[in-house]
Amino acid sequence: MNTTVDVAIVGAGPYGLSLGAYLKAANVSFRIFGVPMDTWRRHMPAGMLLKSDGFASNLADPGGQLTLEKFSSDRELPYHHTRIPVPLDTFIAYGLEFQKRFLPELDQRQVTGVRREGEGFRLELEDGAGVGARRVVLAVGITHFAYTPPEFEGLPAEFVSHSSCHRDMERFRGKRVVVVGAGASAVDLSALLHEAGALVTLVARRSAIAFNEGPGNKERTLWDRMRNPASGLGSSWSSWFFCNAPDLFRALPQQTRVNIVRKYLGPAPGWPMRERVLGKFPMHLGSKDIQASVLGKGLSVRFKDPDGKAVESVADHLILATGYRVDVRKLRFLDEGLRSSLRTVESSPALSRNFESSVSGLYFVGLAAANTFGPVLRFAFGADFTAKRLAAHLASSALAGSHAVESEPRLEEAACVAPAGAGSPGGGRS
Ligand SMILES: Cc1cc2nc3c(=O)[nH]c(=O)nc-3n(C[C@H](O)[C@H](O)[C@H](O)COP(=O)(O)OP(=O)(O)OC[C@H]3O[C@@H](n4cnc5c(N)ncnc54)[C@H](O)[C@@H]3O)c2cc1C
């Protein structure tokens, strides 16, 4: 039997899981695909601490039944809304528990193809099976969008890799590793590499590392709170605006939105990292013209210091902590026809107030929606707004009866062959 559902969610990270919990409560017929919390389990360094506060690290369910606070209290794990950083392992365990509780039916297969079929879509799965869906929500997160600056393209993967490729730092024990970048990924990775016994050098164009401010030991006064109101993205009026008014953000001129998303919180290392990195290993901040080339069994990394003096660092490996840039062309599992008919703004999909792209029935959430709704969509904190808004929209336009529609089996389902040009499962994986 070939099942057609009303909604297919691709991706089971914080956004996909939150949306699934809301759709289920709204009795919408849907399926959700992907390995739960995969980005956090395989593409972030073990031992990392979240930058978001505890209260801002929730997945969203309609009754608020499973917050991180509730999960932590049930397991007697340390928790505080702002004062105790959330360990990566705790957040992963929380996400997995959320999935088991609200979405035990999650289908862990990768979606390797999405194409138009009639008024809806056809999804192809990694084992060649097919699923029809009237609407598709791409909650595919960040890994497809790992960004390599052009000057480092083409260098052998043995010597140069993106920060998203690294979970385990042990393999670098005793090795010379240059980390490029001064954002959260660069700083977290450098600290963890150093602590794992690697000989780390950090090289960055930025002249200083902008650590997030810690919560401090004192209660915030009324004056502090008025000047810099607390929000899920930190304490400031701009952060407060981004957290509380994504619709107003969407009304800003297009170029203003794009500029804000590019620069805002760009992404700052968490305050606990300060003492784990400053003075612990060499840092070349304010560097220019950073380049690398293979040198025997290693790499020569060359750059100019702030005075223009040439500096060379010889390394066994170079890690590019150069972030993520949305580019819909990188979603290779999307059929070429769909990709080319997407209206984009600087390679991000242009979206309606209901997260719908210019391809009717195709929705984007998470990082890919940040240029539309603002920086909050780059963080788990934006999942609540997203799940509420999108689930209400999908429910209001759901098929009558909202149950899965059974249709005749399709011949091509028998063939367990991945479609030509399908993206690799979980694109961007190491
Ligand atoms: C080093 C680092 C630290 C971060 N720290 C924080 C933090 O402290 N707090 C915070 O809020 N945010 C943090 N972020 C941002 C974080 O990535 C996002 O908040 C979060 O991942 C958004 O959730 P998501 O569901 O959109 O994406 P993801 O968590 O990336 O989930 C998307 C899922 O989709 C799956 N997927 C992709 N393609 C397919 C496919 N074809 N078929 C099936 N499944 C697919 C992926 O495997 C993945 O599991 C950090 C990011 C990085 C890189």
The ligand as an SDF file (V2000), in Angstrom:
LIG
                    3D

 53 58  0  0  0  0  0  0  0  0999 V2000
   28.8840   24.4160   17.4790 C   0  0  0  0  0  0  0  0  0  0  0  0
   27.4510   24.8900   17.5630 C   0  0  0  0  0  0  0  0  0  0  0  0
   26.8990   25.2070   18.7940 C   0  0  0  0  0  0  0  0  0  0  0  0
   25.5580   25.6190   18.8820 C   0  0  0  0  0  0  0  0  0  0  0  0
   25.0600   25.9270   20.1090 N   0  0  0  0  0  0  0  0  0  0  0  0
   23.7500   26.2830   20.2120 C   0  0  0  0  0  0  0  0  0  0  0  0
   23.1740   26.5500   21.4830 C   0  0  0  0  0  0  0  0  0  0  0  0
   23.8400   26.5320   22.5120 O   0  0  0  0  0  0  0  0  0  0  0  0
   21.8520   26.8410   21.5380 N   0  0  0  0  0  0  0  0  0  0  0  0
   21.0520   26.8960   20.4220 C   0  0  0  0  0  0  0  0  0  0  0  0
   19.8620   27.1460   20.5400 O   0  0  0  0  0  0  0  0  0  0  0  0
   21.5900   26.6840   19.1960 N   0  0  0  0  0  0  0  0  0  0  0  0
   22.9100   26.3780   19.0740 C   0  0  0  0  0  0  0  0  0  0  0  0
   23.4460   26.1420   17.8440 N   0  0  0  0  0  0  0  0  0  0  0  0
   22.5850   26.2940   16.6700 C   0  0  0  0  0  0  0  0  0  0  0  0
   21.8570   24.9930   16.4390 C   0  0  0  0  0  0  0  0  0  0  0  0
   22.4610   24.3100   15.4000 O   0  0  0  0  0  0  0  0  0  0  0  0
   20.3920   25.2430   16.1620 C   0  0  0  0  0  0  0  0  0  0  0  0
   19.8020   25.8820   17.2440 O   0  0  0  0  0  0  0  0  0  0  0  0
   19.5780   23.9690   16.0130 C   0  0  0  0  0  0  0  0  0  0  0  0
   20.3340   22.9190   15.5350 O   0  0  0  0  0  0  0  0  0  0  0  0
   18.3950   24.2420   15.1910 C   0  0  0  0  0  0  0  0  0  0  0  0
   17.6000   23.0630   15.1200 O   0  0  0  0  0  0  0  0  0  0  0  0
   17.1350   22.4750   13.7140 P   0  0  0  0  0  0  0  0  0  0  0  0
   16.1450   21.4350   14.0270 O   0  0  0  0  0  0  0  0  0  0  0  0
   16.7510   23.6000   12.8190 O   0  0  0  0  0  0  0  0  0  0  0  0
   18.4550   21.9100   13.0690 O   0  0  0  0  0  0  0  0  0  0  0  0
   19.3350   20.6040   13.3590 P   0  0  0  0  0  0  0  0  0  0  0  0
   19.5630   20.4400   14.8080 O   0  0  0  0  0  0  0  0  0  0  0  0
   20.5140   20.7430   12.4650 O   0  0  0  0  0  0  0  0  0  0  0  0
   18.4100   19.4040   12.9000 O   0  0  0  0  0  0  0  0  0  0  0  0
   18.1440   19.1390   11.5490 C   0  0  0  0  0  0  0  0  0  0  0  0
   18.0570   17.6680   11.3770 C   0  0  0  0  0  0  0  0  0  0  0  0
   17.6710   17.3750   10.0320 O   0  0  0  0  0  0  0  0  0  0  0  0
   18.3430   16.2110    9.6230 C   0  0  0  0  0  0  0  0  0  0  0  0
   18.3500   16.1310    8.1650 N   0  0  0  0  0  0  0  0  0  0  0  0
   18.9810   16.9310    7.2850 C   0  0  0  0  0  0  0  0  0  0  0  0
   18.7530   16.5100    6.0220 N   0  0  0  0  0  0  0  0  0  0  0  0
   17.9530   15.4260    6.1250 C   0  0  0  0  0  0  0  0  0  0  0  0
   17.3880   14.5430    5.1580 C   0  0  0  0  0  0  0  0  0  0  0  0
   17.5810   14.7080    3.8550 N   0  0  0  0  0  0  0  0  0  0  0  0
   16.6100   13.5070    5.6090 N   0  0  0  0  0  0  0  0  0  0  0  0
   16.4040   13.3260    6.9330 C   0  0  0  0  0  0  0  0  0  0  0  0
   16.9250   14.1360    7.8880 N   0  0  0  0  0  0  0  0  0  0  0  0
   17.6840   15.1680    7.4670 C   0  0  0  0  0  0  0  0  0  0  0  0
   19.7260   16.3650   10.2340 C   0  0  0  0  0  0  0  0  0  0  0  0
   20.3750   15.1230   10.3080 O   0  0  0  0  0  0  0  0  0  0  0  0
   19.3790   16.9560   11.5900 C   0  0  0  0  0  0  0  0  0  0  0  0
   19.2210   15.9580   12.5630 O   0  0  0  0  0  0  0  0  0  0  0  0
   24.7850   25.7350   17.7260 C   0  0  0  0  0  0  0  0  0  0  0  0
   25.3320   25.4180   16.4660 C   0  0  0  0  0  0  0  0  0  0  0  0
   26.6630   25.0100   16.3870 C   0  0  0  0  0  0  0  0  0  0  0  0
   27.2470   24.6900   15.0560 C   0  0  0  0  0  0  0  0  0  0  0  0
  1  2  1  0
  2  3  1  0
  2 52  2  0
  3  4  2  0
  4  5  1  0
  4 50  1  0
  5  6  2  0
  6  7  1  0
  6 13  1  0
  7  8  2  0
  7  9  1  0
  9 10  1  0
 10 11  2  0
 10 12  1  0
 12 13  2  0
 13 14  1  0
 14 15  1  0
 14 50  1  0
 15 16  1  0
 16 17  1  0
 16 18  1  0
 18 19  1  0
 18 20  1  0
 20 21  1  0
 20 22  1  0
 22 23  1  0
 23 24  1  0
 24 25  2  0
 24 26  1  0
 24 27  1  0
 27 28  1  0
 28 29  2  0
 28 30  1  0
 28 31  1  0
 31 32  1  0
 32 33  1  0
 33 34  1  0
 33 48  1  0
 34 35  1  0
 35 36  1  0
 35 46  1  0
 36 37  1  0
 36 45  1  0
 37 38  2  0
 38 39  1  0
 39 40  1  0
 39 45  2  0
 40 41  1  0
 40 42  2  0
 42 43  1  0
 43 44  2  0
 44 45  1  0
 46 47  1  0
 46 48  1  0
 48 49  1  0
 50 51  2  0
 51 52  1  0
 52 53  1  0
M  END
$$$$
